[in-house]
Amino acid sequence: MSFYEEPTGYVKTVLSELQGSWQNLRRIVVEHDPFPECQRLLFHIDEAMSWECVRDLDAMRRTLLLIINIATQAKAPNEIMGWIEDVHILLDETIAAVKSGRVK
């Protein structure tokens, strides 16, 4: 019987960048709690990071747009808005990479 061996090297992809950006956004929102709509933002950030959205990047994009709208209306701190923009850029790059076949 053979055992699965852990890979010795990992290739950093746009998917790992996107995951890290979502995690940073969530951390910053938690650090700025309490502010208006903080709990709603956290709920939707967790939804965007869920397995269902990771497997369906169009669903992730729709959730991100909802997050942008909530944060804008709540006048979220600039640091949060900056991380939302970072997620937006990386999500666009990820979708482009998937469509081009660079990432599967």
C-alpha positions in Angstrom: 0.0 0.0 0.0 1.4 3.4 -1.0 0.9 6.6 0.9 0.1 10.0 -0.6 3.2 12.2 -0.3 2.9 15.9 0.3 4.2 17.9 -2.6 7.6 19.5 -1.9 6.9 22.6 -4.0 3.8 24.7 -4.7 3.2 27.0 -7.6 1.6 30.3 -6.5 -1.2 31.1 -8.8 -3.7 33.9 -9.2 -6.2 31.6 -7.3 -3.9 31.7 -4.2 -3.5 35.5 -4.6 -7.3 35.8 -4.7 -7.8 33.7 -1.7 -5.2 35.7 0.3 -6.9 39.0 -0.8 -10.3 37.7 0.5 -8.7 36.7 3.8 -7.0 40.2 4.1 -10.3 41.9 3.4 -12.1 39.8 6.1 -9.3 40.5 8.6 -9.5 44.3 8.0 -13.4 44.3 8.3 -13.1 42.5 11.6 -10.4 44.9 12.8 -12.7 47.9 12.0 -15.7 46.4 13.8 -18.0 48.0 14.8 -19.1 50.2 12.0 -22.4 50.3 10.1 -23.1 47.1 8.2 -20.0 45.3 9.4 -21.8 42.1 10.2 -23.6 42.1 6.7 -20.2 42.6 5.1 -18.7 39.7 7.0 -21.6 37.5 6.1 -21.2 38.2 2.4 -17.4 37.9 2.5 -17.8 34.5 4.1 -20.3 33.6 1.4 -17.9 34.7 -1.4 -15.1 32.5 0.2 -17.4 29.5 0.3 -16.8 26.4 -1.7 -19.9 27.2 -3.9 -18.5 30.6 -5.0 -15.0 29.3 -5.4 -16.3 26.8 -7.9 -18.5 29.4 -9.6 -16.6 32.6 -10.1 -19.6 34.3 -11.6 -21.4 33.8 -8.3 -18.3 35.2 -6.5 -18.4 38.2 -8.8 -22.1 38.8 -8.0 -21.4 38.5 -4.2 -18.5 41.0 -4.6 -20.8 43.5 -6.3 -23.1 43.2 -3.4 -20.2 43.7 -1.0 -19.1 46.8 -2.9 -22.7 48.3 -2.7 -23.0 47.6 1.0 -19.6 49.0 1.8 -20.1 52.1 -0.3 -23.5 52.9 1.2 -22.2 52.3 4.7 -19.2 54.6 4.0 -16.8 51.9 5.0 -13.3 53.0 6.0 -10.8 53.6 3.2 -8.7 50.6 4.2 -11.7 48.3 3.6 -12.5 49.9 0.3 -8.9 49.4 -0.7 -9.0 45.7 0.0 -12.3 45.4 -1.8 -10.6 47.0 -4.8 -7.7 44.5 -4.5 -10.2 41.6 -4.4 -12.0 43.1 -7.5 -8.8 43.3 -9.5 -7.6 39.8 -8.6 -11.1 38.3 -9.3 -11.0 39.9 -12.8 -7.5 38.4 -13.3 -8.6 35.0 -12.1 -11.6 34.9 -14.4 -9.4 36.0 -17.3 -6.9 33.2 -16.4 -9.6 30.6 -16.2 -11.1 31.7 -19.6 -7.7 31.6 -21.3 -7.0 28.1 -19.9 -4.0 29.3 -17.8 -5.8 28.1 -14.6 -8.2 25.2 -14.4 
